[in-house]
Amino acid sequence: MTHLTKDPIAIQYWIDQYRHTEVGAMELFIGFTRNSPEDDGIVSLYYEAYEEMVLAEAVALENFMKQKYPLIRDLLIIHRIGEVPVSEPSLLVILTGSHRQTLFQAMEEYIDLLKKKLPIWKKGIYQDGHEQWLMNHF
Amino acid sequence: MQVKVLFFGPAKDTTGLFHYSYTIEDHTSLQAIIIKLYADFPKAKEVFDLCSFVINKDFASPETILKDQDEIAVLPPVSGG
């Protein structure tokens, strides 16, 4: 399942949603807005999405992942849109399965694919007031 | 027939528009609309050069013939996550 939200991501809520008697392992990835020295004074990121296409592409991505990693039980992407200040989560990804096997590898691939395929764009908003659309680096 | 063009990310900022409409004749291709976009928004050329163009959320070849009410989206390189 994939959701886009303008609200802060309720991480604990989503963890609880995916607790299940069949789930022996849950892997989480949380991406934050950061301002490290190479980020030149970012105060927030602004995310924009082609929402209908994000949801369609996310279903295709989920089907691909389930075929490739049949041991995965659940896949969840929560992505913020709008402005996300430094230190707030912009992305939550959850994978669950009965065992931890394949979850780590699958998470790496899932994140790479979502960053390449989902039509979402981010703009850096900087301390000095300027704004700049950013590219992903792989 | 009418088609709608949606702009996202840097394409939206450069054109200054969320969307734009064209009235088209029968058998107009996606490529014909792309040529119109370059002509109508010359300042966006550098952005358009990097963009993909999709029809109704599906990637389409430039030769695709458009239908009434098709929605074309101008997608710069994505940068989610």
Backbone of each chain as ProteinMPNN parsed JSONL, in Angstrom:
{"seq_chain_A": "MTHLTKDPIAIQYWIDQYRHTEVGAMELFIGFTRNSPEDDGIVSLYYEAYEEMVLAEAVALENFMKQKYPLIRDLLIIHRIGEVPVSEPSLLVILTGSHRQTLFQAMEEYIDLLKKKLPIWKKGIYQDGHEQWLMNHF", "coords_chain_A": {"N_chain_A": [[0.845, -1.185, 0.0], [0.405, 2.268, -0.669], [0.709, 5.573, 0.427], [0.244, 9.069, 0.104], [0.919, 11.934, 1.958], [0.103, 15.039, 3.529], [0.538, 15.48, 6.112], [2.515, 15.113, 9.175], [4.348, 12.016, 9.436], [2.941, 9.295, 11.03], [4.681, 7.303, 12.637], [4.708, 5.235, 14.612], [2.028, 4.481, 14.586], [1.803, 3.266, 12.057], [3.557, 1.14, 12.316], [2.163, -0.356, 14.199], [-0.084, -0.979, 12.696], [0.862, -2.938, 11.039], [1.615, -5.031, 12.613], [1.195, -8.455, 13.176], [-0.009, -11.766, 13.632], [1.246, -13.492, 11.887], [3.544, -12.225, 11.234], [6.936, -12.248, 11.562], [9.078, -10.68, 11.258], [9.921, -7.318, 10.787], [10.875, -4.727, 8.735], [12.074, -1.431, 8.728], [12.387, 1.617, 6.98], [13.328, 4.923, 7.339], [13.295, 8.025, 5.957], [14.747, 11.224, 6.306], [14.411, 14.799, 6.188], [17.395, 16.507, 5.758], [20.097, 18.573, 6.946], [23.041, 18.651, 6.257], [26.595, 19.524, 6.099], [27.139, 19.577, 3.31], [24.744, 20.279, 2.253], [24.22, 22.948, 2.136], [22.728, 24.674, 3.837], [19.966, 23.969, 4.008], [16.592, 24.413, 4.949], [14.159, 23.244, 4.71], [12.47, 20.681, 2.815], [10.535, 20.697, -0.129], [7.989, 18.767, -1.329], [6.503, 17.542, -4.28], [3.944, 15.862, -6.114], [2.737, 13.792, -8.79], [-0.044, 12.721, -8.197], [-2.029, 10.722, -8.878], [-0.646, 9.178, -10.699], [1.518, 8.342, -9.178], [0.269, 6.559, -7.416], [-0.641, 4.588, -9.187], [1.788, 3.688, -10.328], [2.996, 2.765, -8.028], [1.481, 0.537, -7.343], [2.161, -1.194, -9.432], [4.86, -1.467, -8.851], [4.769, -2.688, -6.357], [3.599, -5.138, -7.05], [5.632, -6.173, -8.653], [7.664, -6.471, -6.735], [6.522, -8.34, -4.987], [6.369, -10.553, -6.583], [9.076, -11.023, -7.072], [10.115, -11.331, -4.529], [8.76, -13.538, -2.86], [8.478, -14.147, -0.161], [7.877, -11.907, 1.208], [5.399, -10.289, 3.11], [3.924, -7.876, 3.544], [3.995, -4.626, 2.054], [4.747, -1.274, 2.458], [4.515, 2.128, 1.651], [4.901, 5.347, 2.805], [4.762, 8.591, 1.898], [5.686, 11.903, 2.347], [4.117, 14.899, 1.133], [4.306, 18.331, 0.071], [5.68, 20.76, 2.39], [8.517, 19.77, 4.236], [10.143, 20.076, 7.139], [13.619, 20.283, 8.269], [14.899, 17.41, 9.9], [12.453, 16.17, 10.152], [10.561, 13.22, 9.268], [10.382, 12.274, 5.866], [9.817, 10.095, 4.407], [8.529, 6.878, 4.845], [9.115, 3.487, 4.849], [7.906, 0.249, 5.017], [8.518, -3.16, 5.354], [7.294, -6.438, 5.703], [7.533, -9.851, 6.889], [7.572, -13.441, 7.38], [10.035, -14.254, 8.235], [13.373, -12.813, 8.658], [14.905, -13.153, 6.406], [15.71, -12.119, 3.175], [14.436, -9.636, 3.53], [16.157, -7.431, 4.02], [17.668, -7.158, 1.653], [15.561, -6.83, -0.135], [14.473, -4.417, 0.757], [16.442, -2.532, 0.102], [16.342, -2.658, -2.694], [13.678, -1.957, -3.153], [13.545, 0.694, -2.226], [15.394, 1.931, -3.948], [14.023, 1.572, -6.379], [11.606, 2.937, -5.948], [12.529, 5.521, -5.72], [13.409, 5.948, -8.266], [11.187, 5.559, -9.892], [8.687, 6.612, -8.975], [6.605, 9.365, -9.643], [7.579, 11.935, -8.199], [8.75, 14.998, -6.919], [11.384, 16.974, -5.503], [12.129, 19.986, -3.835], [14.663, 22.045, -2.622], [14.593, 24.251, 0.123], [16.157, 27.066, 1.251], [18.226, 28.598, 3.853], [18.909, 31.218, 3.138], [16.767, 31.96, 1.661], [16.536, 31.214, -1.005], [15.377, 28.841, -3.487], [15.553, 25.542, -4.817], [15.16, 23.029, -7.247], [15.85, 19.599, -6.78], [18.023, 16.843, -7.618], [17.979, 13.242, -7.632], [20.586, 11.117, -6.453], [22.316, 8.231, -7.416]], "CA_chain_A": [[0.0, 0.0, 0.0], [1.171, 3.518, -0.738], [-0.048, 6.783, 0.768], [0.899, 10.378, 0.123], [0.274, 12.692, 3.034], [0.637, 16.368, 3.855], [0.718, 15.526, 7.575], [3.656, 14.338, 9.685], [4.126, 10.568, 9.346], [2.723, 8.704, 12.356], [5.457, 6.071, 12.459], [4.249, 4.165, 15.509], [0.716, 4.034, 14.096], [1.974, 2.353, 10.92], [4.141, -0.101, 12.844], [1.079, -1.112, 14.83], [-0.988, -1.488, 11.651], [1.448, -4.101, 10.364], [1.818, -6.155, 13.536], [0.265, -9.521, 12.803], [0.499, -13.034, 14.175], [2.105, -14.161, 10.895], [4.732, -11.404, 10.98], [8.05, -12.495, 12.484], [10.113, -9.675, 11.018], [9.473, -6.071, 10.16], [11.988, -3.822, 8.489], [11.635, -0.054, 8.509], [13.313, 2.65, 6.528], [12.788, 6.27, 7.524], [14.123, 9.073, 5.358], [14.505, 12.523, 6.936], [15.019, 16.009, 5.62], [18.638, 16.752, 6.507], [20.914, 19.732, 6.599], [24.45, 18.406, 6.569], [27.389, 20.621, 5.515], [27.059, 19.65, 1.837], [23.4, 20.672, 1.826], [24.218, 24.409, 1.943], [21.755, 25.446, 4.623], [18.561, 23.633, 3.743], [15.711, 24.466, 6.119], [13.092, 22.263, 4.488], [12.274, 20.189, 1.446], [9.15, 20.779, -0.597], [7.722, 17.635, -2.227], [5.328, 17.636, -5.151], [3.727, 14.549, -6.735], [1.634, 13.528, -9.717], [-0.555, 11.753, -7.229], [-2.7, 9.561, -9.486], [0.357, 8.31, -11.326], [2.291, 7.723, -8.089], [-0.463, 5.404, -6.882], [-0.64, 3.546, -10.221], [3.152, 3.142, -10.416], [3.295, 2.06, -6.78], [0.854, -0.793, -7.422], [3.011, -1.996, -10.327], [6.105, -1.733, -8.123], [4.457, -3.657, -5.306], [3.417, -6.44, -7.71], [6.971, -6.632, -9.052], [8.401, -6.896, -5.546], [5.918, -9.557, -4.432], [6.774, -11.671, -7.457], [10.509, -11.291, -6.927], [10.379, -11.724, -3.135], [7.471, -14.086, -2.408], [8.391, -14.276, 1.291], [7.393, -10.643, 1.791], [3.958, -10.305, 3.35], [3.357, -6.533, 3.354], [4.871, -3.527, 1.627], [4.089, 0.006, 2.71], [5.249, 3.379, 1.433], [4.237, 6.596, 3.167], [5.627, 9.676, 1.425], [5.143, 13.246, 2.578], [4.139, 15.918, 0.094], [4.327, 19.642, 0.704], [6.945, 21.138, 3.014], [8.977, 18.891, 5.322], [11.302, 20.735, 7.755], [14.783, 19.482, 8.672], [14.738, 16.432, 10.993], [11.17, 15.454, 10.087], [10.554, 12.157, 8.267], [9.698, 12.514, 4.59], [9.507, 8.805, 3.786], [8.539, 5.668, 5.677], [8.902, 2.243, 4.094], [7.842, -0.926, 5.892], [8.373, -4.493, 4.755], [7.142, -7.483, 6.71], [7.565, -11.231, 6.431], [7.611, -14.364, 8.511], [11.441, -14.293, 8.67], [14.108, -11.634, 8.179], [15.565, -13.433, 5.136], [15.352, -11.336, 1.979], [13.879, -8.301, 3.788], [17.172, -6.377, 3.884], [17.947, -6.988, 0.219], [14.349, -6.312, -0.774], [14.306, -3.003, 1.14], [17.376, -1.737, -0.715], [15.831, -2.602, -4.069], [12.391, -1.246, -3.143], [13.81, 2.132, -2.101], [15.99, 2.378, -5.217], [12.986, 1.615, -7.42], [10.614, 4.003, -5.714], [13.169, 6.803, -6.008], [13.561, 6.08, -9.721], [9.95, 5.385, -10.664], [7.489, 7.347, -8.564], [6.697, 10.766, -10.088], [7.628, 12.858, -7.057], [9.876, 15.921, -7.084], [11.668, 17.729, -4.279], [12.8, 21.28, -3.972], [15.296, 22.504, -1.395], [14.325, 25.634, 0.546], [17.404, 27.353, 1.961], [18.216, 29.665, 4.87], [18.976, 32.56, 2.52], [15.506, 32.236, 0.975], [16.411, 30.691, -2.365], [14.787, 27.503, -3.634], [16.154, 24.856, -5.966], [14.758, 21.629, -7.457], [16.997, 18.716, -6.531], [18.068, 15.568, -8.339], [18.424, 12.096, -6.831], [21.878, 10.536, -6.846], [22.331, 6.776, -7.157]], "C_chain_A": [[0.887, 1.243, 0.0], [0.245, 4.691, -0.423], [0.846, 8.001, 0.593], [0.172, 11.2, 1.171], [0.926, 14.051, 3.226], [0.96, 16.472, 5.344], [1.984, 14.785, 7.989], [3.331, 12.841, 9.699], [4.043, 9.978, 10.753], [3.369, 7.313, 12.364], [4.924, 4.936, 13.346], [2.889, 3.61, 15.056], [0.893, 2.991, 12.989], [2.631, 1.049, 11.352], [3.021, -0.972, 13.426], [0.124, -1.704, 13.795], [-0.464, -2.781, 11.03], [1.917, -5.19, 11.329], [0.768, -7.2, 13.208], [0.851, -10.829, 13.316], [1.42, -13.753, 13.193], [3.417, -13.416, 10.652], [5.795, -11.691, 12.027], [9.123, -11.458, 12.336], [9.498, -8.476, 10.318], [10.695, -5.206, 9.953], [11.446, -2.45, 8.139], [12.757, 0.755, 7.895], [12.616, 3.985, 6.728], [13.773, 7.253, 6.904], [13.737, 10.419, 5.963], [14.998, 13.646, 6.029], [16.266, 16.31, 6.443], [19.278, 18.051, 6.052], [22.331, 19.446, 7.055], [25.275, 19.458, 5.82], [27.26, 20.719, 3.991], [25.685, 20.093, 1.331], [23.199, 22.191, 1.808], [23.089, 25.142, 2.658], [20.306, 25.206, 4.277], [17.753, 23.771, 5.037], [14.526, 23.523, 5.96], [13.14, 21.781, 3.048], [10.795, 20.321, 1.116], [8.939, 19.658, -1.618], [6.431, 17.872, -3.006], [5.178, 16.306, -5.874], [2.624, 14.631, -7.783], [0.884, 12.362, -9.067], [-1.188, 10.516, -7.868], [-1.679, 8.608, -10.092], [1.243, 7.642, -10.275], [1.575, 6.455, -7.626], [-0.491, 4.262, -7.894], [0.741, 2.882, -10.316], [3.501, 2.329, -9.171], [2.661, 0.671, -6.766], [1.705, -1.711, -8.296], [4.304, -2.398, -9.614], [5.888, -2.803, -7.046], [4.286, -5.055, -5.912], [4.756, -7.031, -8.123], [7.717, -7.191, -7.851], [7.84, -8.196, -4.979], [6.267, -10.779, -5.275], [8.232, -12.045, -7.221], [10.852, -11.817, -5.536], [9.099, -12.293, -2.526], [7.356, -14.236, -0.893], [7.919, -12.979, 1.962], [5.879, -10.715, 1.931], [3.327, -8.941, 3.025], [4.432, -5.568, 2.874], [4.103, -2.226, 1.835], [5.04, 1.146, 2.384], [4.356, 4.521, 1.915], [5.19, 7.722, 2.772], [4.941, 11.0, 1.704], [5.096, 14.024, 1.274], [3.963, 17.271, 0.789], [5.656, 19.85, 1.415], [7.281, 20.247, 4.206], [10.24, 19.516, 5.931], [12.425, 19.743, 8.094], [14.443, 18.657, 9.916], [13.369, 15.753, 11.014], [11.247, 14.356, 9.03], [9.783, 12.567, 7.005], [9.221, 11.205, 3.968], [9.564, 7.699, 4.838], [8.263, 4.484, 4.764], [8.912, 1.102, 5.098], [7.712, -2.173, 5.04], [8.189, -5.488, 5.895], [7.208, -8.855, 6.051], [7.603, -12.146, 7.637], [9.021, -14.453, 9.084], [12.167, -13.076, 8.105], [14.746, -11.852, 6.811], [14.915, -12.625, 4.018], [14.855, -9.914, 2.287], [14.912, -7.197, 3.567], [17.453, -6.076, 2.414], [16.746, -6.349, -0.48], [14.165, -4.826, -0.467], [15.19, -2.112, 0.277], [16.826, -1.56, -2.128], [14.535, -1.778, -4.145], [12.615, 0.27, -3.092], [14.427, 2.685, -3.39], [14.912, 2.546, -6.282], [11.995, 2.75, -7.19], [11.22, 5.371, -6.011], [13.308, 7.033, -7.513], [12.222, 6.181, -10.442], [8.779, 6.263, -10.242], [7.62, 8.827, -8.956], [6.487, 11.752, -8.933], [8.876, 13.718, -7.251], [10.108, 16.678, -5.786], [12.486, 18.976, -4.581], [13.408, 21.634, -2.622], [14.918, 23.95, -1.127], [15.429, 25.988, 1.541], [17.273, 28.541, 2.908], [18.195, 31.053, 4.251], [17.741, 32.867, 1.669], [15.402, 31.66, -0.423], [15.895, 29.253, -2.355], [15.383, 26.851, -4.872], [15.638, 23.422, -6.055], [15.983, 20.744, -7.394], [16.875, 17.431, -7.34], [18.413, 14.468, -7.337], [19.751, 11.579, -7.365], [21.882, 9.066, -6.476], [23.753, 6.249, -7.202]], "O_chain_A": [[1.967, 1.26, 0.589], [-0.865, 4.779, -0.948], [2.039, 7.968, 0.892], [-1.056, 11.161, 1.257], [2.142, 14.196, 3.101], [1.583, 17.439, 5.783], [2.476, 13.931, 7.252], [2.19, 12.447, 9.942], [4.957, 10.139, 11.561], [2.711, 6.298, 12.133], [4.719, 3.817, 12.876], [2.644, 2.407, 15.141], [0.218, 1.962, 12.983], [2.311, -0.019, 10.83], [2.955, -2.173, 13.167], [-0.412, -2.794, 13.989], [-1.237, -3.612, 10.555], [2.546, -6.161, 10.909], [-0.399, -6.877, 12.989], [2.069, -10.973, 13.42], [2.277, -14.533, 13.606], [4.297, -13.913, 9.949], [5.606, -11.424, 13.214], [10.001, -11.351, 13.193], [8.685, -8.599, 9.403], [11.465, -4.975, 10.885], [10.497, -2.313, 7.366], [13.926, 0.596, 8.247], [11.462, 4.161, 6.338], [14.942, 7.301, 7.286], [12.554, 10.723, 6.116], [15.893, 13.45, 5.207], [16.21, 16.363, 7.672], [19.041, 18.548, 4.951], [22.773, 19.929, 8.097], [24.733, 20.202, 5.002], [27.27, 21.819, 3.439], [25.485, 20.262, 0.128], [22.106, 22.662, 1.492], [22.555, 26.121, 2.138], [19.505, 26.14, 4.256], [18.178, 23.302, 6.092], [13.955, 23.059, 6.947], [13.768, 22.395, 2.185], [9.926, 20.09, 1.957], [9.621, 19.604, -2.641], [5.424, 18.333, -2.468], [6.18, 15.678, -6.217], [1.7, 15.437, -7.672], [1.143, 11.192, -9.348], [-0.916, 9.391, -7.449], [-1.825, 7.388, -10.011], [1.672, 6.503, -10.459], [2.199, 5.406, -7.463], [-0.379, 3.096, -7.514], [0.841, 1.656, -10.378], [4.214, 1.329, -9.253], [3.247, -0.271, -6.231], [1.942, -2.866, -7.944], [4.781, -3.524, -9.757], [6.715, -3.695, -6.856], [4.771, -6.039, -5.353], [4.993, -8.229, -7.967], [8.331, -8.256, -7.933], [8.6, -9.059, -4.539], [6.436, -11.884, -4.76], [8.584, -13.223, -7.174], [11.755, -12.638, -5.375], [8.424, -11.607, -1.758], [6.254, -14.433, -0.381], [7.602, -12.972, 3.152], [5.169, -11.137, 1.018], [2.322, -8.867, 2.319], [5.604, -5.675, 3.234], [2.946, -2.104, 1.432], [6.206, 1.14, 2.779], [3.207, 4.649, 1.492], [6.313, 7.785, 3.273], [3.779, 11.204, 1.351], [5.945, 13.829, 0.403], [3.53, 17.343, 1.939], [6.647, 19.197, 1.088], [6.44, 20.002, 5.071], [11.299, 19.49, 5.303], [12.203, 18.536, 8.19], [13.794, 19.135, 10.846], [13.149, 14.848, 11.818], [11.916, 14.525, 8.01], [8.689, 13.127, 7.076], [8.335, 11.2, 3.113], [10.516, 7.602, 5.612], [7.296, 4.483, 4.003], [9.816, 1.0, 5.927], [6.896, -2.231, 4.12], [8.852, -5.39, 6.928], [6.977, -9.011, 4.852], [7.66, -11.686, 8.777], [9.192, -14.7, 10.278], [11.668, -12.396, 7.208], [15.093, -10.891, 6.124], [13.693, -12.49, 3.961], [14.852, -9.066, 1.394], [14.596, -6.151, 3.0], [17.476, -4.923, 1.986], [16.896, -5.448, -1.305], [13.747, -4.06, -1.335], [14.751, -1.073, -0.217], [16.842, -0.461, -2.683], [14.331, -1.006, -5.082], [11.967, 1.029, -3.812], [14.046, 3.755, -3.866], [14.893, 3.545, -7.001], [11.597, 3.438, -8.13], [10.532, 6.272, -6.489], [13.322, 8.174, -7.975], [12.13, 6.82, -11.49], [7.955, 6.625, -11.082], [8.623, 9.468, -8.64], [5.407, 12.305, -8.727], [9.92, 13.232, -7.689], [9.165, 16.989, -5.058], [13.375, 19.004, -5.432], [12.74, 21.534, -1.592], [14.921, 24.779, -2.037], [15.615, 25.301, 2.545], [16.363, 29.363, 2.796], [17.544, 31.96, 4.769], [17.675, 33.917, 1.029], [14.309, 31.611, -0.987], [15.971, 28.552, -1.346], [15.682, 27.526, -5.857], [15.669, 22.684, -5.07], [17.043, 21.108, -7.905], [15.78, 16.996, -7.695], [19.058, 14.724, -6.32], [20.005, 11.602, -8.569], [21.503, 8.693, -5.366], [23.975, 5.054, -7.01]]}, "seq_chain_B": "MQVKVLFFGPAKDTTGLFHYSYTIEDHTSLQAIIIKLYADFPKAKEVFDLCSFVINKDFASPETILKDQDEIAVLPPVSGG", "coords_chain_B": {"N_chain_B": [[-11.467, 18.758, -30.632], [-10.097, 18.447, -27.361], [-7.112, 18.598, -25.437], [-5.369, 18.205, -22.35], [-2.568, 19.574, -20.723], [-0.355, 18.788, -18.18], [1.858, 20.214, -15.805], [4.772, 19.577, -13.884], [6.883, 19.926, -10.956], [10.051, 21.315, -11.738], [9.18, 21.93, -14.33], [6.694, 23.044, -13.976], [7.343, 25.328, -12.476], [8.937, 26.703, -14.338], [7.292, 27.188, -16.541], [5.329, 28.498, -15.252], [2.816, 27.564, -14.873], [0.183, 25.337, -13.807], [-1.365, 23.746, -15.442], [-2.371, 23.448, -18.934], [-4.268, 23.965, -21.878], [-4.923, 22.502, -25.086], [-6.549, 22.891, -28.184], [-7.148, 20.498, -30.545], [-6.723, 18.922, -33.782], [-8.149, 16.026, -35.453], [-6.135, 13.074, -35.427], [-3.834, 14.181, -34.34], [-0.562, 14.011, -33.069], [1.324, 13.009, -30.121], [3.87, 14.03, -30.388], [3.417, 16.324, -31.9], [2.209, 17.971, -30.051], [4.278, 18.231, -28.23], [6.07, 19.712, -29.763], [4.579, 22.079, -29.998], [4.612, 22.843, -27.322], [7.327, 23.468, -26.892], [7.469, 25.665, -28.584], [5.606, 27.427, -27.472], [6.534, 27.841, -24.912], [9.312, 28.967, -24.694], [11.26, 29.559, -22.783], [11.332, 27.344, -21.233], [12.775, 25.408, -22.466], [15.247, 24.11, -21.728], [14.449, 22.663, -19.507], [12.351, 21.086, -20.584], [13.866, 19.516, -22.305], [14.854, 17.563, -20.652], [12.674, 16.138, -19.903], [10.122, 13.56, -19.539], [7.236, 12.532, -21.372], [3.974, 11.762, -20.695], [0.91, 10.001, -21.371], [-2.233, 10.061, -20.051], [-1.216, 8.949, -17.694], [0.439, 6.938, -18.599], [3.52, 5.896, -20.048], [4.33, 6.954, -23.298], [4.884, 6.643, -26.85], [6.282, 9.175, -29.014], [4.86, 9.18, -31.373], [2.291, 8.512, -30.791], [-1.192, 8.805, -31.297], [-3.371, 11.308, -30.291], [-6.336, 11.436, -28.222], [-9.633, 12.849, -27.716], [-9.831, 14.761, -24.743], [-7.591, 13.628, -23.621], [-4.976, 13.41, -21.174], [-2.007, 14.885, -20.849], [1.122, 14.588, -19.345], [3.914, 16.457, -18.24], [6.906, 15.4, -17.286], [9.578, 16.048, -15.335], [12.924, 14.748, -14.51], [12.591, 12.45, -11.87], [12.597, 12.897, -8.249], [11.983, 11.821, -5.758], [11.72, 10.633, -2.307]], "CA_chain_B": [[-11.006, 17.937, -29.513], [-9.22, 19.162, -26.431], [-6.239, 17.826, -24.548], [-4.86, 19.0, -21.227], [-1.159, 19.308, -20.409], [-0.032, 19.056, -16.768], [3.287, 20.472, -15.559], [5.192, 19.239, -12.518], [8.24, 20.251, -10.504], [10.668, 22.454, -12.436], [8.406, 22.31, -15.527], [5.626, 23.929, -13.499], [7.934, 26.616, -12.105], [9.482, 27.406, -15.506], [6.185, 27.688, -17.374], [4.444, 29.301, -14.41], [1.46, 27.022, -14.998], [-0.126, 23.971, -13.382], [-1.838, 23.026, -16.627], [-2.582, 24.234, -20.135], [-5.104, 23.148, -22.778], [-4.812, 22.713, -26.526], [-7.575, 22.355, -29.074], [-6.375, 19.784, -31.584], [-7.445, 18.27, -34.89], [-8.021, 14.564, -35.492], [-4.825, 12.499, -35.803], [-2.685, 14.919, -33.788], [0.294, 13.109, -32.288], [1.989, 13.571, -28.938], [5.021, 14.812, -30.858], [2.932, 17.643, -32.339], [1.992, 18.764, -28.83], [5.604, 18.552, -27.67], [6.602, 20.821, -30.58], [3.839, 23.277, -29.591], [5.075, 23.257, -25.987], [8.615, 24.147, -27.061], [7.218, 26.959, -29.229], [4.829, 28.307, -26.589], [7.275, 28.106, -23.656], [10.74, 28.868, -25.069], [12.137, 29.613, -21.602], [11.334, 26.028, -20.579], [13.446, 24.434, -23.335], [16.247, 23.291, -21.017], [13.715, 21.716, -18.653], [11.658, 20.117, -21.452], [14.858, 18.577, -22.872], [15.093, 16.473, -19.685], [11.388, 15.602, -19.454], [9.344, 12.51, -20.197], [5.862, 12.957, -21.625], [3.094, 10.596, -20.554], [-0.497, 10.237, -21.711], [-3.122, 9.372, -19.093], [-0.349, 8.283, -16.704], [1.248, 5.873, -19.195], [4.559, 6.347, -20.963], [3.828, 6.787, -24.666], [5.845, 7.068, -27.867], [5.894, 10.476, -29.585], [3.953, 8.996, -32.513], [0.944, 8.168, -30.313], [-2.243, 9.732, -31.708], [-4.127, 11.741, -29.108], [-7.796, 11.379, -28.257], [-10.278, 13.945, -26.997], [-9.733, 14.744, -23.273], [-6.36, 13.014, -23.102], [-4.213, 14.208, -20.214], [-0.555, 14.709, -21.082], [1.884, 15.157, -18.221], [5.316, 16.763, -18.512], [7.552, 14.896, -16.073], [11.039, 16.175, -15.193], [13.5, 13.609, -13.786], [11.955, 12.399, -10.544], [13.559, 13.035, -7.145], [11.311, 11.526, -4.496], [12.459, 9.918, -1.278]], "C_chain_B": [[-10.081, 18.775, -28.637], [-8.333, 18.188, -25.674], [-5.685, 18.776, -23.49], [-3.402, 18.6, -20.977], [-0.911, 19.699, -18.95], [1.475, 19.255, -16.627], [3.621, 20.173, -14.109], [6.613, 19.73, -12.249], [8.801, 21.453, -11.255], [9.912, 22.863, -13.702], [7.277, 23.263, -15.134], [6.2, 25.313, -13.171], [8.375, 27.403, -13.339], [8.376, 27.956, -16.399], [5.289, 28.625, -16.577], [3.017, 28.8, -14.409], [1.351, 25.629, -14.374], [-0.552, 23.134, -14.59], [-2.177, 24.001, -17.737], [-3.392, 23.359, -21.076], [-4.824, 23.5, -24.237], [-6.054, 22.166, -27.208], [-6.84, 21.739, -30.259], [-7.314, 19.217, -32.649], [-7.326, 16.754, -34.717], [-6.599, 14.185, -35.914], [-3.634, 13.352, -35.359], [-1.88, 13.972, -32.902], [0.812, 13.814, -31.031], [3.148, 14.468, -29.366], [4.598, 16.222, -31.282], [2.703, 18.556, -31.129], [3.33, 19.161, -28.201], [6.216, 19.735, -28.443], [5.896, 22.136, -30.21], [4.343, 23.782, -28.238], [6.408, 24.005, -26.08], [8.405, 25.541, -27.649], [6.542, 27.937, -28.257], [5.582, 28.682, -25.316], [8.789, 28.026, -23.918], [11.676, 28.89, -23.862], [12.253, 28.243, -20.925], [12.122, 24.986, -21.383], [14.4, 23.505, -22.568], [15.577, 22.271, -20.106], [13.041, 20.652, -19.509], [12.632, 19.077, -22.018], [15.079, 17.369, -21.952], [13.819, 15.695, -19.366], [10.944, 14.366, -20.226], [7.925, 13.048, -20.349], [4.971, 11.724, -21.556], [1.663, 11.002, -20.918], [-1.341, 9.403, -20.757], [-2.328, 8.441, -18.17], [0.483, 7.14, -17.267], [2.316, 6.478, -20.102], [4.122, 6.007, -22.39], [4.898, 7.238, -25.646], [5.359, 8.393, -28.466], [4.878, 10.345, -30.725], [2.514, 8.712, -32.078], [-0.061, 9.245, -30.723], [-3.133, 10.044, -30.505], [-5.634, 11.629, -29.338], [-8.357, 12.566, -27.466], [-10.153, 13.716, -25.484], [-8.514, 13.978, -22.744], [-5.647, 13.99, -22.162], [-2.728, 13.884, -20.413], [0.161, 15.315, -19.882], [3.339, 15.315, -18.626], [6.089, 16.46, -17.232], [9.068, 15.114, -16.114], [11.597, 14.927, -14.49], [13.02, 13.606, -12.329], [13.018, 12.473, -9.443], [12.876, 12.808, -5.794], [12.231, 10.82, -3.512], [13.291, 10.842, -0.428]], "O_chain_B": [[-9.386, 19.676, -29.106], [-8.759, 17.09, -25.318], [-5.554, 19.98, -23.711], [-3.06, 17.419, -21.019], [-1.224, 20.817, -18.542], [2.266, 18.549, -17.253], [2.84, 20.482, -13.209], [7.419, 19.922, -13.159], [8.133, 22.477, -11.398], [9.988, 24.022, -14.112], [6.947, 24.182, -15.883], [5.622, 26.337, -13.536], [8.21, 28.622, -13.391], [8.499, 29.05, -16.949], [4.574, 29.447, -17.15], [2.104, 29.515, -13.996], [2.3, 24.846, -14.407], [-0.156, 21.978, -14.738], [-2.261, 25.211, -17.524], [-3.228, 22.139, -21.079], [-4.528, 24.648, -24.569], [-6.551, 21.1, -26.847], [-6.011, 22.39, -30.895], [-8.516, 19.059, -32.437], [-6.508, 16.267, -33.936], [-5.954, 14.909, -36.672], [-2.55, 13.256, -35.936], [-2.438, 13.23, -32.093], [0.744, 15.037, -30.903], [3.378, 15.527, -28.781], [5.323, 17.191, -31.055], [2.971, 19.756, -31.183], [3.493, 20.276, -27.707], [6.802, 20.639, -27.848], [6.539, 23.182, -30.118], [4.483, 24.987, -28.027], [6.599, 25.036, -25.435], [9.084, 26.49, -27.259], [6.87, 29.123, -28.229], [5.304, 29.716, -24.709], [9.462, 27.122, -23.421], [12.76, 28.309, -23.906], [13.169, 28.014, -20.136], [12.136, 23.81, -21.021], [14.368, 22.285, -22.733], [16.067, 21.154, -19.946], [13.136, 19.461, -19.213], [12.278, 17.91, -22.189], [15.444, 16.289, -22.414], [13.867, 14.702, -18.64], [11.32, 14.149, -21.378], [7.472, 13.893, -19.576], [5.192, 10.754, -22.28], [1.267, 12.16, -20.795], [-1.178, 8.186, -20.671], [-2.724, 7.305, -17.91], [1.161, 6.441, -16.514], [2.061, 7.44, -20.827], [3.612, 4.919, -22.654], [5.718, 8.1, -25.331], [4.166, 8.694, -28.429], [4.13, 11.281, -31.008], [1.613, 8.678, -32.917], [0.176, 10.437, -30.528], [-3.583, 9.141, -29.798], [-6.13, 11.714, -30.461], [-7.66, 13.193, -26.668], [-10.35, 12.598, -25.006], [-8.424, 13.712, -21.545], [-5.705, 15.208, -22.331], [-2.275, 12.764, -20.175], [-0.158, 16.425, -19.456], [3.925, 14.44, -19.264], [5.952, 17.159, -16.228], [9.766, 14.426, -16.858], [10.833, 14.136, -13.937], [13.046, 14.634, -11.652], [14.185, 12.154, -9.671], [13.151, 13.507, -4.819], [13.362, 10.459, -3.837], [13.977, 10.389, 0.488]]}, "name": "protein", "num_of_chains": 2, "seq": "MTHLTKDPIAIQYWIDQYRHTEVGAMELFIGFTRNSPEDDGIVSLYYEAYEEMVLAEAVALENFMKQKYPLIRDLLIIHRIGEVPVSEPSLLVILTGSHRQTLFQAMEEYIDLLKKKLPIWKKGIYQDGHEQWLMNHFMQVKVLFFGPAKDTTGLFHYSYTIEDHTSLQAIIIKLYADFPKAKEVFDLCSFVINKDFASPETILKDQDEIAVLPPVSGG"}
